[in-house]
Amino acid sequence: MKFKIIYLYNIIIFGLWGFLQWNAHWKFLFLKIKSQKIHSYYNHFKGTLRIIPELENQIIPDLYHIVLHLLILIMFWFSLCYLLKSLKK
């Protein structure tokens, strides 16, 4: 019974972590947002290094956020692999 609780705990934590990452970092890249939010984002991160130019109707992340998103995806992948491996045992 103890092992089943640990698996459930890992699934819940993994789900919450994914939900928080979506709300904090990803939804603004994929969903349509207000132009006020876009201008606020660009104003806040003015002067940062950009490898992709800004667009007026979509948030384009700067280099810092691109690296951050890549690290989040890598962490997500390793967490998912660990969770699936632990469930198979």
Secondary structure as GFF3:
##gff-version 3
##sequence-region A 1 89
A	DSSP	alpha_helix	2	21	.	.	.	ID=ss1
A	DSSP	pi_helix	22	26	.	.	.	ID=ss2
A	DSSP	alpha_helix	27	30	.	.	.	ID=ss3
A	DSSP	alpha_helix	35	44	.	.	.	ID=ss4
A	DSSP	alpha_helix	63	88	.	.	.	ID=ss5
###
